[in-house]
Amino acid sequence: MADQVTDRAPSDPQPPDGDRRRDPLSMLFQPGAWRIEKRLVVRPWHEFVTLVAALVAAVAIIAGLVLVIGKSPADSFAALYNGAFGTRESTLETLVQATPLILTGLAAAIAFRAGIWNIGGEGQFFAGVMGTWFVYDLWGGLPAPLLFVLMFISAAVAGAAWASVASGLLVRYGTNEILTTVMLNFVILYILSYLLAGPWQSPDTFYYQTQRMADTTYLPRFFSVSRLHWGFAIALLAALVVYWLIRRTTLGYEIRGIGSNVVASRYKGIRVGTVTLATMAISGALAGIAGFGELLGLHHRVQLDIAEGIGFTGIIIALVARLHPLGVIVAAILFGALVNGSTAMQYETGIPKALVFVIEGTTLALVLIAAIVSRYRIRKTG
Amino acid sequence: MTETILAVDRVTKRFPGVIANDAVTVDIRRGEIHCVLGENGAGKTTLADVLYGVYRPDEGTVTLNGEPLELQTPGDAIAAGIGMVHQHFELVPPMSVVENVVIGTSASQWLDLSEVRGRLNEFFRNYDVEIDPDAEVGRLSVGEQQWVEIFKTLYFGVEVLILDEPTAVLTPQGVQELFRILRRMRDEGLTIILITHKLKEVMELSDRVTVLRLGKVVGTVNTADVQMRDLAQMMVGREVLFQFDKERSDPGEPVLEVDGIHLPSVTGRGSLKGLSLTVRAGEVVGLAGVSGNGQNALFDALVGVEKPSSGGIRIGGVDTAELSANRIAQLGVASVPADRIAQGLLMDFKVKENLVLGRHRSNPFSRGGLLNRGAIDGFANKSIEGFDIRTPSASQSTRTLSGGNLQKVIMARELSGEPKLLVAHQPTRGLDISASEYVRRRLLEERDRGAAVLLMSEDLDEIFQLSDRIAVIYDGRIVSKTTPEQADLESLGLSMAGADTVEAGSA
């Protein structure tokens, strides 16, 4: 054997034998150890089991937090549950809370399906509110059915248009849509602030808000005892339409296509720019419709705090639902229940309502972890 | 020379759903070149990764110089004297050769670069390799980068060097140069294990060869005792056709006419500098070349993903240089991309959805903006049967298919429309012998049906086997034209390497 091959200079760096176990990861790979491997096929039940495990873990963590504040987790969860589903009224109120979340959840889900990160649901929600008020302000005297249709269309178009600012920049200049959609949330908020401090401000108040809308523009309610309005039906219908769109139409095929592999889509003739614009328009329109429903179903006047983070919660809901339009309904009701039940929890146990945000964040983190965990399995090696 | 240096004893390695190595027993002798031959999925790379400490065997043992080898990491393998050069280099392009050699060594130690440089120079001189140790690795040719990888392992003083498919990225001349040096290294006492699926290389280089099939050792033989045909049979498990009974072609009208197109470089896709080419109906034109000389750019321009900055492309008489990918496809242009997963398939989609990709907007698969599921299912089932795609069902996720079946999905999709022009880029890359044979036969069938076929390939055997005419692409231009009958491997290799050649043959 030649010298240059076998010779090792004394300075040659070699890991000393004793140092082998420095790397904690290597502990996992000891003989006979448990070993983590990637699954070839992830089956629905793998996902289901990890999802349930994630929710259980979320409950455990939150119970821990409640213990830390010195309250009883059991009492707190009971109060939370009763507040959300305890009576017929509270259940209906949970659905009221879920209504806009279904729509903003769908808005995020359809964009994410296309691989477009629309974080601008909040701004597009505002655009919908403003589009609704714009039509009311202009043609408030029109017969109610016609006015409803015009307000609905205006809300959807306004949401779509606001989303299209970001998608237009993305398609034309390749601008990162995460940045633009986030920034546009602030832009529209400032535009609305200006309008509410000026042209749109109610003359009889110093608050930054519009006049109260006429009773004729209120969305009809399902039951006299609750606030549940037609917006909920619109949201359910929207979920079915989005599901149908994604699964059954050529546009839906292309939306999923560019989300799965934008390069291959381009090679096979899918017009990626056009599909991107269409997807964002639909996404923005859904968020805009959420604004329409909240304004006409609950608030009846435009205020700066009308969104309450509904657009952002929609993102969480879409992710928890694994971007499935019908899953969005379930996730939105779950989050609606949290919002609704937390009021009762605060009232009964004194635990601050803000815990809901902790619950939301914890759930999201764990569900996302579960999505990754479901792709792996643990096996004992010999 | 018969002393065993590395003994692999009944090594079994399982992965979810497969046994990659099933009680593999091999003995590697000191100072030999030992080829591990097998089709894709035969378990070659897994075996190499076990020897290199990437995987631990589930069962069985490996002994080096008579001592049991317990490897936790590749670092342990290097310390024990086993080095490996992977198919994909593990180099840092912006750093110099010297820096790449010392990278990964303990950072806490003070490194004397000049000492490393001196030893590298000594290596290079010894093997007649001209590389500047201070050159930026990213600026070296692929062949030179491979040297850096090899010398990097030698610098650590390994006794056993494992090379995984080292010739995949080289020109014929580059392969000869590599083989010359590997033989030198063997003669100086280094033990070399070469992982390959190329029979020719085994015959030319190795002392002994171990054939793997489906994770099992078929046998270990002295190369001198066997014929190529025997090895092929061991590898595939049946007799293999090396030559197709190819009828003489009867070319018709020009279908594809490329006239002096220029295309500036798009990231990582190469550029075209005045490329001209004609493919007629009923002929296969083989475009030979080392990857990175503009094949990707040409493919992109032909299918309409990139627009040439000047020059013209006519397909069936229609000027397509400015047309969209969708319009070009509608003219009867089918394409098989080089990277089937990145460019050809939606891996999250069902098999049947991929089978209609590109035609999902046209009749009968789409009606009034809705997917016609009946038509899609019917077409998918027909394709799966007609192209022998191995999948449990048409609704199976594409991700679960093997490489050969993925390529069959693409072939089924692209050929179903009876294309006028078929552009196939590396259509058999990474496929095993059986799947390659299938794809090649299909390409010839398309030719016989009257399609114009442009075959871009780095595999010269494939070019010779299928082409009616051969063109060589180098640096974005066609540098020579010939026919399989006139061409010889050496001059073709020289053209591919950019040696000035006189244009031969007619366009």
Contacts between the chains, C-beta under 8 A, distances in Angstrom:
chain1	res1	chain2	res2	distance
A	1	B	31	7.4
A	1	B	159	7.3
A	1	B	188	6.7
A	1	B	189	2.9
A	1	B	190	7.1
A	2	B	188	3.4
A	2	B	189	5.6
A	2	B	190	7.5
A	4	B	119	7.9
A	4	B	122	6.7
A	4	B	123	6.3
A	4	B	126	6.5
A	4	B	154	7.2
A	5	B	154	6.3
A	5	B	157	6.8
A	5	B	158	7.7
A	5	B	159	7.2
A	5	B	185	7.5
A	5	B	188	6.3
A	5	B	189	6.3
A	5	B	190	5.3
A	6	B	157	6.3
A	6	B	159	7.0
A	6	B	189	7.5
A	7	B	157	6.5
A	8	B	157	4.3
A	9	B	115	7.7
A	9	B	119	7.6
A	11	B	109	7.5
A	11	B	112	7.2
A	11	B	115	7.5
A	12	B	156	6.8
A	12	B	157	6.5
A	13	B	105	3.9
A	13	B	106	4.6
A	13	B	109	6.1
A	14	B	78	7.6
A	14	B	79	4.6
A	14	B	156	7.9
A	15	B	75	5.0
A	15	B	76	7.2
A	15	B	79	5.8
A	15	B	106	7.8
A	17	B	79	7.9
A	20	B	72	5.6
A	20	B	73	7.7
A	20	B	76	6.9
A	23	B	73	7.4
A	26	B	72	5.1
A	26	B	73	6.4
A	29	B	56	6.3
A	29	B	72	6.3
A	31	B	56	6.8
A	37	B	15	7.2
A	37	B	16	6.0
A	38	B	16	7.5
A	39	B	16	6.1
A	40	B	16	5.1
A	40	B	17	5.1
A	40	B	400	6.6
A	41	B	397	7.3
A	41	B	399	7.9
A	41	B	400	5.6
A	248	B	370	5.7
A	248	B	371	5.8
A	248	B	373	7.9
A	249	B	369	5.6
A	249	B	370	5.6
A	249	B	371	6.6
A	250	B	360	5.8
A	250	B	361	5.4
A	250	B	366	4.7
A	250	B	369	5.6
A	250	B	370	7.1
A	250	B	371	6.0
A	251	B	369	6.8
A	253	B	353	7.0
A	253	B	360	5.4
A	253	B	371	6.1
A	254	B	360	7.6
A	256	B	346	7.7
A	256	B	348	7.4
A	256	B	349	7.2
A	257	B	346	5.6
A	257	B	349	7.4
A	257	B	357	7.2
A	259	B	348	8.0
A	260	B	346	4.2
A	260	B	347	6.7
A	260	B	348	4.2
A	260	B	349	6.1
A	261	B	342	7.3
A	261	B	345	7.1
A	261	B	346	5.0
A	261	B	347	6.7
A	261	B	348	7.8
A	263	B	342	5.7
A	263	B	343	5.7
A	264	B	342	6.9
A	264	B	343	5.4
A	264	B	344	5.7
A	264	B	345	5.9
A	264	B	346	5.9
A	264	B	357	7.5
A	265	B	346	7.2
A	266	B	305	5.8
A	266	B	325	6.7
A	267	B	303	6.2
A	267	B	305	5.8
A	267	B	325	6.5
A	267	B	335	7.3
A	267	B	337	6.2
A	267	B	343	5.1
A	267	B	344	7.0
A	268	B	325	7.2
A	268	B	329	7.5
A	268	B	344	7.9
A	268	B	357	4.9
A	268	B	358	3.8
A	269	B	304	7.8
A	269	B	324	6.9
A	269	B	325	4.3
A	269	B	326	3.3
A	269	B	328	7.9
A	269	B	329	5.2
A	269	B	358	5.3
A	270	B	326	7.8
A	271	B	324	7.3
A	271	B	326	7.1
A	377	B	16	7.1
A	381	B	56	6.9
A	381	B	58	6.0
A	382	B	58	5.2
A	382	B	59	6.1
